């Protein structure tokens, strides 16, 4: 019997990159951000998901109950137990994208800004995923609403009307906001905060995840993706300042404009 010979090379299909495969890595990075920020300001400001800790006695207890009720309702609508719903939420590509954006912005901006995920209440109630706080001026300059698009689409179009409506209504409130006074974090409710959306396509998310896993250094891909976001933020700001009528929102838009120029400089360097 003659020996079987394989001629040529068998091309194996390229392994598909799944966002949920990066979940553990990103969750570990959120712990690093928590430790770094809490140590810098000597307080329990961020939780283990790099989100703003909900504190405030009776109010926070009431808000935690409200969150549990909202999540229970959403779980029932999807015919899942609460544990199943939370598990699926944690591995959802949108959640992965939110953590990836938190990490890349922290890598690029942490010398000047706190990049925090909003409290769960402000996420559910006010539609804010991220909060940006200027360490030097103390201002919470804006909130970000994260959106992940589909193939070839960054998902931004569907957020335009929502953001426009928020601006016309005077901006967003953050019930668990904060400012920085004399180097210390002071928790306070914030009102009339401009909110903008940060959009990613699934292709951009894939590039971001691969680079975030490969190195702690800032990569060309990361800069390119963030600069694209900043261009969008600038466009959103220009539209917002034209239609905004609330004087406090207009003041906060000016603070955002100043911070945006600083952000551009930090990313470009």
PAMI-226910 format. One record per residue (C-alpha): residue in one letter; y, x, z. Coordinates in steps of 0.001 Angstrom, whole numbers, plus 524288, in hexadecimal, padded with zeros to 5 digits. Each point is the difference from the previous one (the first is absolute). Layout:
<nodes>
aYXZ/...
</nodes>
This chain:
<nodes>
x800008000080000/x80CCB805E97FBD5/x80AD980239809FB/x80AFC7F63B7FF95/x80D118065A7FCE1/x80D4D7FA0A801EB/x80963804157F55E/x80E7B7FF0680282/x807417FB1480BF6/x7FF3B7F283805CE/x80DA67FAB38029C/x7FFF97F89480CCF/x80A287F53580198/x80BF3804338079E/x7FFB57FAD780DDC/x809717F4C980196/x80A668023F80A49/x800A07F4A280977/x80BD27FEB080900/x7F7787FBB180B6C/x7F90680D347FFA2/x80CAA8060B80524/x801577F6B880B70/x7FAF48091E80AA1/x8085D80B4A7FB27/x80C557F7B97FFFE/x7FD247F9FC80D3B/x7FEB880DC280592/x80D14803887F9CC/x806407F3FE80652/x7FB828056080D23/x806A280CEB7FCB0/x80CC67F9037FCE5/x7FEF77F84380CA6/x7FE2280C64807FB/x80AF78074B7F913/x80A5E7F5618015A/x7FC5C7FC1F80DDE/x8006080E3A80445/x80D198027C7F961/x8066D7F48E806FA/x7F7C68004480C76/x7FC647F1B27FF5E/x7F5797F6977FB96/x8070D7FB897F3B0/x7F5158001A7F5CF/x7F2277FAFA8016D/x7F3A1805EB7FA42/x803207FA0E7F2B5/x80D918063E7FFC3/x8059F7F27380259/x80AC37FC8980989/x7FA387FC3780D25/x802FD7F21E8041E/x805918007880DBF/x808697F6AC8079F/x7F8807F8FC80A9E/x7FE607F1577FDF8/x8055A800607F220/x7F62080A107FB5D/x7F4E97F86E8066E/x804657F38C7F92A/x8016A8071E7F30C/x7F260805D380149/x7FA907F250801B5/x8078B7FB7D7F3F6/x7FA5180B447F819/x7F2387FC9380470/x8021F7F1D17FC00/x8052A803FD7F29E/x7F492809227FDB0/x7F6457F5AF8047C/x805D27F64E7F65A/x7FF7B809D27F4D1/x7F1E48035280377/x7FC247F1AB7FFCC/x806A37FE0E7F2D5/x7F74780AE57FAA6/x7F3ED7FA82806EE/x7FEA680C4580854/x7FF2A8030080E5A/x80BEC806AF805C0/x7F86A80CD0800F1/x7FBDA7FEF97F1BC/x80DEE7FD127FBB7/x8059280B9480776/x7F56D808F27FA8B/x802E67FBD17F203/x80EA88017580266/x7FE6480DF6804F2/x7F8D4804437F3AD/x808427F8187F687/x806C1808777F597/x80D247FA668042F/x7FDE98050780DE4/x7FBA380D227FAA3/x80C498008A7F78B/x808807FCFC80BCE/x7FA2780B5880799/x80114809157F43C/x80E787FCDA7FE56/x80242801EB80E90/x7F9AC80D647FF51/x806C9804E87F3C7/x80D627FB90804CB/x7FD518065480D26/x7FC4B80CB57F93F/x80C9D800127F828/x809D57FA2880980/x7FB9D8021780E19/x80A2780A91802DD/x80AD47F5EB7FEB4/x7F9887F298800EA/x7F5CF7F8B0807C4/x7F7217F95A7F635/x7F9347F543807A5/x7F78C7F4977FC68/x806667F392804DE/x7FA517F88980B75/x7F5777F6417FC75/x809357F4CD80357/x80ABF805097F709/x7F5F1802137F549/x7FA9B7F225800F9/x80CA47F8DF80347/x80A60807AE7F8AB/x7F82F806717F526/x8037880DF9803D1/x7F59B80A937FEC4/x8081880C39802F5/x80C428033E80798/x8083C80C107FD4D/x8082F8052880B63/x809ED80ADE7FE40/x7FE51809E180B10/x80E04804F27FEE8/x807B17F3577FEBE/x7F63C7F7C180796/x800B47F5377F5D0/x7F4247F8557FBA3/x8048B800EF7F205/x7F6517F6F17F95F/x7F2F97F93D7FFBD/x7F5E8801827F549/x7F6DE7F58C7FAF9/x7F4308068F7FA10/x7F9D07FAF27F37A/x7F428804DB7F896/x7FEBA7FC237F1B7/x7F4937FF287F6D5/x7FBE2808057F434/x80C478050A7F96C/x808B47F7C6808D4/x806EB8043B80C62/x8016E7F207804DC/x80EC3800D180175/x803E57F4417F7D8/x7FA637F5FD8095E/x808308056780B43/x80D3E7FF4B7F948/x802B47F1C18030C/x7FB758015A80E19/x808EE80BBC8025D/x80B6D7F9177F949/x7FE227F42A808D5/x7FFB4808C280C17/x80CAD806BF7FC0F/x806E07F3047FD87/x7FB9E7FB6280D78/x8062980BD98069C/x7F4D0809A4800AF/x7F40D801368089F/x7FE4C7FF8680EAE/x7F72D8095380751/x7FBF37FA9080D1D/x7F9DB80D0F80393/x80A2B8093C7FA98/x8062A80C20805A8/x80B5E8093E7FEEF/x8020380DD9804F8/x80ABF802BB809D6/x8026280DE0804EE/x7F29D8042A7FB57/x7F8BB7F4E1806A2/x7F9887F43C7F9C6/x806427F35680480/x7F82A7F3EE7FCCE/x807C17F43B7FB8C/x7FF647F4787F6D4/x806C48030F7F33D/x806777F65F7F6DA/x80582800617F238/x7F75180B5A7FBE0/x7FEBC801D97F146/x7F2007FF0D7FB58/x7FAFF805A47F33D/x7F297800F47F9EF/x7F82D80C457FD77/x7F67C7FE267F4D5/x7F406807957FBD9/x7F6937FE0A7F4DA/x7F19D8020B802E2/x8004F80C267F77F/x80B208059E80821/x7F8D67FCAC80C83/x7F400807547FB27/x8081480C307FCE9/x8069A7FF1180D3F/x7F33A7FEBD80777/x7F9B780B827F907/x80BA7808C880300/x801517FB7B80E17/x7F1CB8038680230/x800C480D027F8DA/x80B848064B806E7/x80A197FE8B80AB8/x80A25806047F70C/x808CF7F7407F7E1/x7FAC27FF387F226/x806CB7FDA77F2F7/x7F8FC7F2E67FED9/x804FA7FBA380D46/x80DEB803BA7FCA0/x7FF347F9367F2E0/x7FB037F355805FC/x80A118001680AFA/x80B2A803147F69C/x7FBD67F44E7F7D6/x800B07F7AA80C58/x80D788056380332/x804E67FC917F26A/x7FB4E7F21D80241/x806667FFB080D7C/x80CDF804547FA0E/x7FF2C7F5247F5D3/x7FCE97F60980A94/x80B79804C980829/x809767FEB67F483/x7FBB27F1EE7FDED/x800507FCF580E90/x80DF7804898024B/x804AF7F7027F514/x7F9E57F39080565/x800C2802B180EBA/x80A3D7F80780744/x7FCA78023E80E51/x8097180A4C80538/x7F611806068093A/x7F617801397F50B/x80A76806477F76D/x8029E80A0180AC1/x7F183802ED80104/x7FEF8801357F134/x80A4D80AAB80093/x7F82A8071580A6F/x7F4147FEC67F757/x8076F805907F45A/x803DA80BF08080B/x7F217801F1804CC/x7FA817FE397F24C/x807E880B927FB2F/x7FA9F8083C80B2A/x7F2337FB877FCC4/x801B5803947F1AC/x8047080D86803F3/x7F4638021E8090B/x7F6227FB897F5CE/x8060B807E37F4F8/x8003980CD2807A3/
</nodes>
